[in-house]
Amino acid sequence: MNKKRWLIASALLIVAIILFTVLRQQTSSQQKTLRVSVQNTMSTLDPNHIDEVGAEWGETQILEGLYTADAKGKITAGVAKQIVKPTENGTLYTIPLKHNQKWSDGTAVTAQDFVASAQRQVNPKTKSTRANHFKDLENYSDVLSGKVAPKNLGISAPDKYTVQIKLAHPVPYFDFVLANQLYPVNTDKLAKWGNKYGQTAETTVANGAYQVKKWNQSATQWEFVKNQHFADAKSVDFDTIKVTVVKDAYLAAKQYEAKKVDEAEISGALVANIKKSAQKDIKTSQKGRMAFLVWNADDKVAGNTNFKKAVSLAINREQLTQEVLADGSTPAKSIVPSGEVKIDGKDFNDGLSLPYDKQAAQEYLKKAQSELGQKHITLKINTADTDAYKALGVYLKQSIERNLPNVSVTLNRMPLNAEIQAFDNQNFQSGTLSWTTDFNDPIDFLDIAYSKGAINFTNWRDERYERLLEKVNQQYEPNAQRYTLAKSAAQLNNDLNGVTPLYQVANVHLQNSNKVDNLVYPLIGYQNYRYAEEK
C-alpha cells in the first residue's frame, strides 16, 4: 500500500513539474519586449546630478515626479493626487500624495523623499549642476551660498503624504518644474549608498514604470524592466525595454533594417535612402533642444568678443541644417527654440536672426587679430563622439577655416560625459553642446549664458545681459512683458556670443510601425515607453 501511494505521489509530482514548466514557458513567451538603440550612454541615474541627454532620457523611464506628462505631453498628476492651485498669491503649493505609490524595493514613496531630493540638489556640498531648477524656492540663494542650512529651503513635509512648497515669487511655468525637474530620492537607500546612489543598476531604485537592470556608467547595453511595484503597472504594456548604445547612425540604421531593433535614433543623412524602404517607419520631430558653441571666457582667444562674432558670421546655418544634418533640424534664430512661446501672436524668435556673412566675418576677425596681437589663431573645439556631433564638428572646422583666413581649427572628439567633465573643470577652449528644456519658458535657455545659471560653463559675464535677466526674473506672469525682456536678452546674446546658437534639434527615429503604437516624441521631454503599446 505504501509503495502504491509512493508511486501515485511520484506521478503527481512529475505532472506538477511538467505543468509548471509549460506554464513558465507560456508566461515567458507572453513577455513583451521592445528593442531600442540610442546614441548616448547614461552617465548617472541620480536625479540630483543628471545633466545630459542620455541620463535625462533614462530618468524619464524610471522616475515619476509629483506631476508628470501624459501620452500627449499634457501635464497631469503623478505621485500627487491632483494638480493643485497655488495659494498666497501663487507662492504656496500644498500637494497631497497618493498613498499607493511605491519604490521598486516595495517601500512607500513619501513626501520626505521629495523634500530630501530638493534639499540635496541645492545643498552646495552636492555641487549639482541642476541646483538652479529650484531657484524660485524660498531661501534658494541663501541655501546655495551656504548661508543657511538646506532645511531652510522652501519645501517641507507637514506629514507623510503632503508636500508643501513655498516660492519666493509666483512662477508661470512651475507645473512643468513639478513634472520634469523635481524627482524623489529614496532616503533610506541614499543613506545606505551615499555617493554610489544612482551609479549602477544595483544602487538605483525607481518609482516610475520601469527599473533599470544590467547597467553601470560605462554600459552600452542595459534593460528597463517593468516595475511591478509601480501603482499603474497594469497599464504598462511592454515588460522589457532592451537598450543598445549605437553612436554611429549608419550602424543603427543597419541594425534596424536587419530587424535587430524596433526603434533606432538616426541622423538625417540617412533619411533619403531609408525613405525608399521604410517611409512609414520614419518619425521626425522638432525638439525643445538647442545646439550651440560654448566658449571659455577665461581663454584669451575664446573670450574675445570680436573673434566669437567672426566665427558666428562664418557659419551658414541653413547649409548646416539642410545639407549636413538633413534631419529636420532648423537654423537657430537665437539660443531659445522656436515654437516654445509667442509674443502678441508671433513666435518668440520672430525678427531675430543669426546670418551668414563672410565679408562681415572677416572684418570682425581683423578686429580680433588686432586686439589679440596675433595674425594666426588656433581654435580647439571639443565635440561629443556621436554621429550628429561628428558631422557638426567637421562642418564647423571646414566653415571656419574656409571663411576666416589664418584661423586653424582642431577637433577634439570625446564621449559626452567626458566632454561635460571638461566643461565642469574649465578644461576647454570651446566646445559643442546642446540643452533640452523641461518647461516652456525662454529663461531655461537664457540661463546658459547667465553668470548665476547652473550650467554656465563659460564664465562669461556681461552686465547688460545680467540686468536683463534680472528683469525677466522679476516678471512673474507668462505675458508679453516677460517675453519681450527675454527676447532682448536673446538678441544681446546673438550680438555678444556668450554662447553661439547653432541649430534647433530635430530627432529622427525609425520605429517599427508593425509592432509599436503610441510612442511619441514631444517638443518638451523625451519619449516615454510607459505609454508605448504593442500592436
C-alpha positions in Angstrom: 0.0 0.0 0.0 2.8 2.4 0.9 4.5 1.5 -2.4 1.3 2.3 -4.3 1.0 5.7 -2.5 4.6 6.5 -3.3 4.1 5.7 -7.0 1.0 7.9 -7.1 2.8 10.8 -5.3 5.7 10.5 -7.7 3.5 10.6 -10.7 1.7 13.7 -9.3 5.0 15.4 -8.7 6.1 14.7 -12.3 2.8 16.0 -13.6 3.2 19.1 -11.5 6.7 19.7 -12.7 5.6 19.3 -16.3 2.7 21.7 -15.8 5.0 24.3 -14.1 7.5 24.1 -17.0 4.8 24.6 -19.6 3.2 27.5 -17.7 6.6 29.1 -17.3 7.4 28.8 -21.0 3.9 30.2 -21.8 4.5 33.1 -19.5 7.9 33.7 -20.9 6.5 33.7 -24.5 3.9 36.3 -23.4 6.5 38.7 -22.2 6.5 41.8 -24.4 10.0 43.2 -25.3 10.9 46.3 -27.2 14.4 46.6 -28.5 15.8 50.1 -29.0 19.1 51.7 -29.9 20.2 55.1 -28.6 23.2 57.3 -29.3 24.1 58.2 -25.7 25.1 56.3 -22.6 23.6 57.2 -19.2 26.3 58.8 -17.0 24.2 58.7 -13.9 20.6 58.0 -12.7 21.0 60.1 -9.6 18.2 62.7 -10.2 20.2 65.4 -8.3 23.1 65.1 -10.8 21.6 64.3 -14.2 22.6 67.0 -16.7 23.0 65.3 -20.1 20.7 63.9 -22.7 21.2 60.1 -22.2 20.6 60.3 -18.5 17.6 62.6 -18.8 16.0 60.1 -21.2 16.7 57.3 -18.7 15.3 59.4 -15.9 12.0 59.7 -17.8 11.7 55.9 -17.8 12.4 55.1 -14.2 11.2 58.1 -12.1 7.9 60.0 -11.6 7.5 63.4 -10.1 4.6 65.0 -8.2 3.2 65.8 -11.7 4.0 64.0 -14.9 3.2 64.2 -18.6 0.6 62.0 -20.2 0.9 60.3 -23.6 0.2 63.5 -25.4 2.6 65.6 -23.3 0.0 67.3 -21.2 0.8 67.9 -17.5 -1.2 65.6 -15.2 -1.0 64.3 -11.7 1.9 61.8 -11.0 2.6 60.9 -7.4 0.3 63.8 -6.4 -3.4 63.2 -6.0 -4.2 66.1 -8.4 -2.9 69.3 -10.0 -3.3 71.9 -7.3 -3.9 75.7 -7.5 -1.3 77.6 -5.5 -2.5 80.0 -2.7 -0.9 83.1 -1.2 -0.7 84.9 -4.5 0.7 82.0 -6.3 3.5 81.2 -4.0 2.3 78.3 -1.8 1.7 74.8 -3.2 0.2 72.3 -0.8 0.2 68.9 -2.6 -1.3 65.8 -1.2 0.2 62.5 -2.4 -1.4 59.2 -3.4 -1.0 56.6 -0.7 -0.3 53.7 -3.1 2.9 54.9 -4.6 5.9 52.6 -4.0 9.6 52.3 -4.9 10.8 49.3 -6.8 12.0 47.8 -3.5 8.4 47.8 -2.2 8.7 50.7 0.2 6.4 53.7 0.2 7.1 56.9 -1.7 6.7 59.7 0.9 6.7 63.4 1.0 10.1 63.4 2.6 11.6 61.7 -0.5 10.7 64.8 -2.5 11.9 67.2 0.3 15.2 65.4 0.7 15.8 65.5 -3.1 15.3 69.2 -3.4 17.4 70.0 -0.3 20.2 67.8 -1.6 20.1 69.3 -5.0 20.5 72.8 -3.7 23.0 71.9 -1.0 26.3 73.5 -2.1 28.1 70.3 -0.9 26.3 68.3 -3.6 27.7 70.6 -6.4 24.7 69.8 -8.5 24.5 71.4 -12.0 20.7 71.1 -11.6 20.6 73.3 -8.4 19.0 76.2 -10.3 16.0 74.2 -11.2 14.8 75.2 -7.7 16.0 78.8 -7.9 12.5 80.1 -7.3 12.0 78.4 -4.0 12.2 80.5 -0.9 15.7 80.9 0.6 17.3 79.3 -2.5 20.2 81.7 -2.8 21.0 81.6 0.9 21.0 77.8 0.9 23.1 77.6 -2.3 25.7 80.0 -0.9 25.9 78.1 2.4 24.5 81.0 4.5 21.7 78.8 5.8 21.2 75.1 6.1 19.3 73.1 3.3 16.4 72.5 5.7 15.5 76.2 5.3 14.8 75.7 1.6 11.1 76.5 0.7 10.0 72.8 0.7 8.7 70.7 3.6 6.6 67.7 4.5 3.9 68.6 7.0 3.0 64.9 7.1 4.0 61.6 5.4 1.8 62.3 2.4 1.9 66.0 1.9 4.5 68.2 0.2 4.4 71.9 0.8 6.4 74.2 -1.4 6.9 77.9 -0.7 8.1 80.1 -3.6 9.9 83.4 -3.3 7.5 84.7 -6.0 5.0 83.2 -8.5 6.5 81.1 -11.3 4.5 80.9 -14.5 5.9 77.5 -15.5 6.1 75.8 -12.1 3.8 72.9 -13.1 6.5 71.9 -15.6 9.1 72.0 -12.8 7.0 69.7 -10.7 6.6 67.3 -13.7 10.1 67.3 -15.1 12.6 68.6 -12.6 11.6 67.6 -9.0 12.1 63.9 -8.7 12.2 62.0 -5.4 15.1 60.1 -3.9 14.7 57.0 -1.8 16.0 58.4 1.5 16.8 55.1 3.1 18.8 53.9 0.1 20.5 57.3 -0.2 21.6 57.0 3.4 22.9 53.5 2.7 24.7 54.0 -0.6 25.8 57.7 -0.3 27.6 58.8 -3.5 27.0 55.5 -5.1 23.3 56.2 -5.4 22.2 56.0 -9.0 25.6 54.9 -10.3 24.8 51.3 -11.1 21.6 49.2 -11.5 22.3 47.7 -8.1 22.3 51.2 -6.4 19.4 52.6 -8.3 15.7 52.5 -7.2 12.8 53.5 -9.3 9.3 54.9 -8.6 8.3 55.0 -12.2 7.1 52.5 -14.8 10.4 50.8 -15.2 13.5 49.9 -13.2 17.0 49.6 -14.7 18.9 46.3 -14.9 22.4 45.3 -16.1 23.6 48.9 -16.2 26.6 50.9 -15.0 28.0 54.3 -16.1 30.1 52.7 -18.9 27.4 50.3 -20.1 26.5 50.1 -23.8 23.7 47.6 -23.2 21.1 47.5 -20.4 17.4 46.9 -19.8 14.4 48.7 -18.4 12.2 46.1 -16.7 8.6 46.8 -15.7 8.5 48.0 -12.1 6.0 45.6 -10.5 5.5 48.0 -7.6 4.5 50.8 -9.9 0.9 51.7 -9.0 -0.2 51.8 -12.6 1.9 48.8 -13.7 -1.1 47.1 -15.3 -1.3 49.9 -17.9 2.4 49.5 -18.9 2.3 47.2 -22.0 6.0 46.4 -22.6 7.6 44.2 -19.9 11.2 44.9 -21.0 12.9 47.6 -23.0 16.3 46.3 -24.2 18.7 49.1 -24.9 21.8 49.2 -27.0 24.1 52.2 -27.5 24.9 52.7 -31.1 26.7 56.0 -31.6 27.1 55.6 -35.3 23.7 56.4 -37.0 24.6 54.4 -40.1 25.1 51.2 -37.9 21.9 52.0 -36.0 20.0 52.1 -39.3 21.6 48.9 -40.5 20.6 47.2 -37.2 17.0 48.4 -37.7 16.9 47.2 -41.3 18.2 43.8 -40.1 15.3 43.7 -37.6 17.7 43.6 -34.7 15.9 46.6 -33.0 12.4 48.0 -33.1 13.4 51.7 -32.6 16.5 53.5 -33.6 17.7 57.1 -33.4 19.4 58.0 -36.7 20.8 61.1 -38.5 19.2 63.0 -41.3 21.9 62.0 -43.8 20.3 58.5 -43.9 16.7 59.5 -44.3 16.8 59.8 -48.1 17.9 56.2 -48.6 15.6 54.8 -45.9 12.6 56.5 -47.4 12.8 54.1 -50.3 12.3 51.1 -48.0 10.8 52.3 -44.7 8.9 55.5 -45.3 6.2 54.8 -42.8 8.7 53.9 -40.1 10.4 57.4 -40.2 9.4 59.6 -37.3 10.7 63.2 -37.4 10.0 65.6 -34.5 11.1 69.1 -33.6 12.6 69.3 -30.1 12.8 72.0 -27.5 16.5 71.5 -27.7 19.2 73.8 -28.9 22.8 73.1 -30.1 25.4 75.8 -29.5 29.0 76.6 -29.2 30.4 77.1 -25.6 33.3 79.5 -25.2 35.7 79.6 -22.3 35.7 83.3 -21.3 38.9 82.9 -19.4 40.8 81.9 -22.6 42.4 84.7 -24.5 41.0 83.7 -27.9 37.7 82.2 -26.9 37.0 85.1 -24.6 37.4 87.7 -27.4 34.0 89.1 -28.5 35.1 90.1 -32.0 36.5 86.6 -32.6 33.4 84.9 -31.5 31.3 87.2 -33.7 33.5 86.4 -36.6 33.0 82.6 -36.1 29.2 83.1 -35.8 29.1 85.0 -39.0 31.2 82.4 -40.7 28.7 79.6 -40.1 26.0 79.1 -42.7 23.3 77.6 -40.5 20.9 77.0 -43.5 23.5 74.8 -45.2 24.4 73.1 -41.9 20.8 72.0 -41.2 19.6 71.3 -44.7 22.7 69.6 -46.3 24.8 68.3 -43.4 22.3 67.3 -40.7 19.3 66.9 -43.1 17.2 65.6 -40.3 14.6 68.3 -39.9 16.7 70.4 -37.6 16.4 74.1 -38.3 18.8 77.1 -38.1 18.9 78.8 -34.7 17.5 82.3 -34.6 18.6 82.7 -31.0 19.5 80.5 -28.1 15.8 80.0 -27.4 13.9 77.3 -29.5 11.2 78.4 -31.9 7.7 77.2 -31.2 8.0 77.5 -27.4 6.2 80.7 -26.6 4.6 83.6 -28.5 4.5 87.4 -28.1 1.4 89.1 -29.3 0.6 86.1 -31.5 4.0 85.9 -33.1 6.7 83.4 -32.3 9.3 84.5 -29.8 12.1 84.4 -32.4 10.2 86.5 -35.0 12.6 89.2 -36.2 15.7 87.5 -34.7 18.4 86.0 -36.9 21.9 84.7 -37.0 23.1 85.5 -40.5 25.8 84.0 -42.6 28.1 86.9 -43.8 31.6 86.0 -45.0 32.7 89.6 -45.5 31.5 90.8 -42.2 33.0 87.7 -40.5 36.4 88.7 -41.9 36.0 92.3 -40.7 35.4 91.1 -37.2 38.4 88.7 -37.5 40.7 91.6 -38.3 39.5 93.4 -35.2 40.1 90.3 -33.1 43.6 89.8 -34.6 44.4 93.4 -33.8 43.2 93.1 -30.2 44.9 89.7 -29.7 48.2 90.9 -31.3 48.4 87.8 -33.5 47.6 87.1 -37.1 47.3 83.3 -36.9 44.7 82.0 -34.5 44.3 78.4 -33.4 40.9 77.2 -32.0 40.3 73.8 -30.4 36.7 72.6 -30.4 35.6 69.7 -28.2 32.8 67.6 -29.6 30.9 64.5 -28.4 31.6 61.3 -30.4 28.0 60.8 -31.6 27.2 60.7 -35.3 25.5 64.1 -35.3 28.2 65.9 -33.4 30.9 64.4 -35.6 29.2 65.8 -38.6 28.7 69.1 -36.9 32.4 69.3 -35.8 33.6 68.6 -39.4 31.3 71.3 -40.8 32.4 73.9 -38.2 36.1 73.2 -39.0 35.6 73.5 -42.7 33.4 76.6 -42.5 35.7 78.5 -40.1 38.9 77.7 -41.9 37.3 78.4 -45.3 35.8 81.8 -44.4 38.3 83.0 -41.8 41.9 83.3 -43.2 44.7 82.3 -40.8 42.3 80.5 -38.4 43.1 76.8 -37.8 40.6 74.5 -36.1 41.4 71.3 -34.2 38.6 68.9 -33.3 38.8 67.0 -30.0 36.2 64.2 -30.0 35.3 62.5 -26.8 32.5 60.7 -25.0 29.7 63.1 -24.0 30.2 62.5 -20.2 34.0 63.3 -20.7 33.1 66.5 -22.5 30.8 67.6 -19.7 33.5 66.9 -17.2 35.9 69.0 -19.3 33.4 71.8 -19.2 32.9 71.4 -15.4 36.7 71.6 -14.9 37.1 74.6 -17.3 39.5 72.3 -19.3 38.4 73.5 -22.7 38.7 76.4 -25.2 35.4 75.9 -27.0 33.0 73.0 -27.5 29.7 71.9 -28.9 26.8 71.3 -26.5 23.0 71.0 -26.6 20.4 71.8 -24.0 16.9 70.4 -23.7 14.3 72.4 -21.8 11.9 70.9 -19.2 9.4 73.7 -19.4 8.0 76.2 -21.9 9.8 79.4 -20.9 12.8 81.1 -22.5 14.6 81.6 -19.2 15.8 78.0 -19.2 17.9 78.7 -22.3 18.9 82.2 -21.4 20.4 80.9 -18.2 23.0 79.1 -20.2 24.9 82.4 -20.6 23.8 83.9 -17.2 26.5 84.1 -14.5 24.1 82.7 -12.0 23.0 79.9 -14.3 23.9 76.4 -13.0 25.1 75.3 -16.5 27.1 78.4 -17.4 30.3 76.6 -18.3 31.6 79.8 -20.0 32.4 82.1 -17.0 31.1 84.8 -19.4 29.5 87.8 -17.8 28.1 90.9 -19.4 26.4 93.5 -17.1 23.7 94.4 -19.7 22.8 90.7 -20.1 22.8 90.3 -16.3 20.4 93.2 -15.8 18.0 92.0 -18.5 17.8 88.5 -16.9 17.2 90.0 -13.5 14.3 92.0 -15.0 12.9 88.8 -16.7 13.0 87.1 -13.3 11.0 89.9 -11.8 8.1 89.3 -14.1 6.0 86.6 -12.6 3.3 86.2 -15.3 3.7 84.4 -18.7 2.9 87.5 -20.6 4.3 89.8 -23.4 6.2 91.9 -20.9 8.2 89.0 -19.6 8.8 87.5 -23.0 9.8 90.9 -24.6 12.5 91.3 -22.0 13.6 87.7 -22.6 13.8 88.5 -26.3 16.0 91.5 -25.7 18.4 89.2 -23.8 18.3 86.7 -26.6 19.2 89.4 -29.1 22.1 90.6 -26.9 23.5 87.1 -26.7 23.3 86.9 -30.5 25.4 90.0 -30.7 27.9 89.2 -28.0 28.0 85.4 -28.2 28.0 84.5 -24.6 27.2 81.2 -26.3 26.8 80.8 -30.0 23.5 79.3 -31.1 23.8 76.8 -34.0 20.5 75.0 -34.6 17.3 73.7 -33.1 17.5 69.9 -32.9 15.0 67.6 -34.6 15.1 63.9 -33.7 14.8 61.3 -36.4 13.8 57.9 -35.3 13.0 54.6 -37.0 10.0 53.0 -35.4 8.6 49.6 -36.3 5.1 50.6 -37.4 4.0 47.0 -37.5 4.8 46.4 -33.8 4.8 49.7 -31.9 2.0 52.1 -31.3 1.5 55.3 -29.2 5.3 56.0 -28.8 5.6 59.8 -29.4 8.4 62.3 -29.3 7.2 65.5 -27.6 8.7 69.0 -28.0 9.5 69.1 -24.3 10.9 66.0 -22.8 11.5 62.5 -24.2 9.6 59.5 -25.4 8.2 57.6 -22.5 7.9 53.8 -23.0 5.3 53.7 -20.3 2.7 54.7 -22.9 4.0 52.6 -25.8 1.9 49.6 -26.9 2.5 46.5 -28.9 0.2 46.3 -31.9 
